[in-house]
Amino acid sequence: MNDLIDIVLQTLIAFFAILFITRIIGRQQVAQLTVYEYINGITFGSIAGTVATDLGQSTWGHIIGLFLFGGLTLFMAYLSKKNRKISKIIQGEPVLVIQDGHILEKNLEIFHYTVDDLVHLLRKKDIFNITDVKYGILETTGELSVLKLAEKENVTTEDLKLKTSQEELSTDIIVTGKIIYENLKKRNITVNWLTGQLKMMGVKNINEIYYATLDKDNKLYIDYYNDNLEKPVEITE
């Protein structure tokens, strides 16, 4: 019976402690949390859970730890607001991953994202062709912000009274220098045809290619490891 009463009291203490600290720290939507904030929240909740249920150790020790962790979180949030460099260390910074339809592989790897992850994020933005993208920025929350090419902005053909053909999904043909043979088979494309097309496009070695797709008209889109952009854009200081 005493254990039950202790659990009830400790749970109430943990509940109102979290309520008090989170009200001070502030709030964000889960989708807007950085990795640091997400892990911080999990740790915070874990400590609170220990406060509520652990009867084997000092309750006050756990409570002090809970408030200390909350205080450190608040202190780091304060430092982040006051100092841009500290904010970049703690929160990270956005990274440009697409420029003028080219994937910036080295920047993508900073987030440990694969090309499949990037394509998935583009589809969530209703973008099925990387060449439609002027700039793609991977935010610290893991979300992708996209600026389309001017001619690809969302003006409907119905508005302009134009007749157009329906665009179809492209097929992944090469990913990180490796041919996707299953997809070639689905499109009734031979390896000889593909290598011939690559030679005509000046590709000397398939390992030069980071990502390649084939559209409905068998037109190849190729993104190279070395993009050789004339004017690479920097979005951070």
C-alpha positions in Angstrom: 0.0 0.0 0.0 2.8 2.4 0.9 4.5 1.6 -2.4 1.3 2.5 -4.3 1.0 5.8 -2.4 4.7 6.6 -3.2 4.1 5.9 -6.9 1.1 8.1 -7.0 2.9 11.0 -5.3 6.1 10.6 -7.4 4.0 10.4 -10.6 2.2 13.7 -9.6 5.5 15.3 -8.9 7.0 14.2 -12.3 3.9 15.3 -14.2 3.8 18.8 -12.8 7.6 19.1 -13.0 7.5 18.3 -16.7 4.5 20.7 -17.1 6.4 23.5 -15.4 9.7 23.0 -17.2 8.2 22.6 -20.7 6.1 25.8 -20.2 9.3 27.7 -19.4 11.3 26.1 -22.3 8.6 26.7 -24.9 7.0 24.5 -27.5 7.5 23.3 -31.1 5.7 20.9 -33.3 7.3 17.5 -33.5 8.0 18.0 -37.2 10.0 21.1 -36.4 12.3 19.5 -33.9 16.0 19.1 -34.6 17.7 15.8 -33.8 19.2 17.5 -30.7 15.7 18.6 -29.5 14.2 15.2 -30.3 16.8 13.3 -28.3 16.7 15.8 -25.5 12.9 15.3 -25.2 13.3 11.5 -25.1 15.9 11.8 -22.3 13.8 14.3 -20.4 10.8 11.9 -20.6 13.0 9.0 -19.5 14.1 10.9 -16.4 10.5 11.8 -15.6 9.5 8.2 -16.0 12.2 7.1 -13.5 10.9 9.8 -11.0 7.4 8.4 -11.3 8.1 4.7 -10.9 11.6 4.1 -9.3 11.1 3.3 -5.6 14.5 1.9 -5.0 16.4 5.2 -5.0 16.0 8.7 -3.6 13.0 10.4 -5.1 14.5 13.8 -4.5 17.7 12.8 -6.3 15.7 12.0 -9.4 13.7 15.3 -9.1 16.9 17.3 -8.7 18.2 15.6 -11.8 15.0 16.3 -13.7 15.1 20.0 -12.9 18.9 20.2 -13.5 18.4 18.7 -17.0 15.6 21.1 -17.7 17.8 24.0 -16.5 20.6 22.9 -18.8 18.2 22.7 -21.7 17.0 26.2 -21.0 20.5 27.5 -20.6 21.6 26.1 -24.0 18.5 27.5 -25.6 19.4 30.9 -24.2 23.0 30.6 -25.5 21.7 29.6 -28.9 19.6 32.7 -29.1 22.5 34.9 -28.1 25.3 33.4 -30.1 25.0 32.3 -33.7 28.1 30.1 -33.6 26.8 28.2 -30.6 23.4 27.8 -32.2 25.0 26.3 -35.3 26.9 23.8 -33.1 23.8 22.8 -31.1 21.1 23.1 -33.7 23.0 22.5 -36.9 22.3 24.5 -40.1 20.4 24.0 -43.3 22.4 22.5 -46.2 21.9 23.0 -50.0 21.4 19.5 -51.5 20.1 20.3 -55.0 21.2 23.1 -57.3 19.9 23.6 -60.8 18.7 20.0 -61.0 22.0 18.6 -59.7 22.3 16.6 -56.5 25.1 17.8 -54.2 26.2 14.4 -52.9 28.7 15.7 -50.4 26.2 18.0 -48.8 23.6 15.2 -48.7 26.1 12.9 -46.9 26.4 15.5 -44.1 22.9 14.4 -43.0 23.6 10.7 -43.8 20.8 10.8 -46.4 20.8 8.5 -49.4 19.5 9.4 -52.9 16.4 7.3 -52.0 15.7 9.5 -49.0 16.0 12.6 -51.1 13.7 11.3 -53.8 11.2 10.4 -51.1 11.3 13.9 -49.7 10.8 15.3 -53.2 7.8 13.1 -53.8 6.2 14.5 -50.6 6.6 17.9 -52.3 4.8 16.6 -55.4 8.0 16.7 -57.3 8.8 13.6 -59.4 11.6 15.1 -61.5 14.8 16.5 -60.0 15.4 18.6 -63.1 12.3 20.7 -62.0 14.2 21.9 -58.9 16.2 25.1 -58.9 17.3 24.8 -55.2 16.6 22.1 -52.6 17.6 22.8 -49.0 17.6 20.2 -46.3 16.6 21.8 -43.1 17.9 21.0 -39.6 14.6 19.2 -38.9 15.2 16.8 -41.8 12.6 18.4 -44.0 13.3 19.5 -47.6 12.5 23.0 -48.7 12.3 23.4 -52.5 12.4 26.3 -55.0 11.2 25.1 -58.4 12.4 26.5 -61.7 10.2 29.4 -62.8 8.7 27.5 -65.7 7.8 24.6 -63.4 5.8 26.7 -60.9 2.2 25.6 -60.2 0.3 27.3 -63.0 -2.1 24.7 -64.4 -2.4 24.0 -68.1 -6.2 24.4 -67.6 -5.6 28.0 -66.5 -3.6 28.6 -69.8 -6.0 26.6 -72.0 -3.1 24.4 -73.2 -3.0 20.8 -74.2 -0.2 18.8 -72.8 0.8 15.1 -72.4 0.7 13.5 -69.0 4.1 13.2 -67.4 4.9 9.7 -66.1 7.1 8.4 -63.3 10.8 8.1 -64.1 12.6 4.8 -63.4 15.8 4.6 -61.4 18.5 3.1 -63.6 21.8 3.8 -61.8 22.2 4.5 -58.1 25.7 5.3 -56.7 27.5 3.9 -59.7 25.5 0.6 -59.8 23.1 -0.4 -62.5 19.6 -1.5 -61.3 19.2 -4.5 -63.6 15.7 -5.3 -62.4 14.5 -1.9 -63.6 16.2 -2.3 -67.0 14.3 -5.5 -67.4 11.0 -3.9 -66.5 11.6 -1.3 -69.2 12.8 -3.8 -71.8 16.2 -2.0 -71.9 19.4 -3.9 -72.5 22.7 -3.1 -70.8 24.3 -2.6 -74.2 21.7 0.0 -75.0 22.4 1.8 -71.7 26.2 1.7 -72.1 25.8 3.0 -75.6 23.7 5.9 -74.5 26.2 6.7 -71.7 29.1 6.7 -74.2 27.2 9.2 -76.4 26.7 11.4 -73.4 30.4 11.4 -72.7 30.4 9.0 -69.7 33.7 7.2 -69.5 33.1 5.2 -66.4 29.7 4.3 -64.8 31.2 4.9 -61.4 31.2 8.7 -62.3 27.4 8.6 -62.0 25.7 9.1 -58.6 22.1 8.8 -59.9 20.4 8.2 -63.2 16.8 7.8 -64.3 14.9 7.0 -67.4 11.7 8.8 -68.4 8.8 7.4 -70.5 10.5 8.5 -73.7 13.8 6.7 -72.7 15.5 10.0 -72.0 18.3 9.7 -69.5 18.7 12.1 -66.6 22.2 11.8 -65.1 23.6 13.3 -61.9 27.4 13.0 -61.6 29.5 12.7 -58.5 31.4 15.7 -59.8 28.7 18.2 -60.9 31.2 20.9 -62.0 28.7 23.7 -61.2 29.8 27.1 -62.6 28.4 29.1 -59.6 28.0 26.9 -56.5 25.7 28.5 -54.0 26.5 28.9 -50.3 23.5 29.4 -48.0 25.4 29.6 -44.8 28.0 32.0 -43.6 
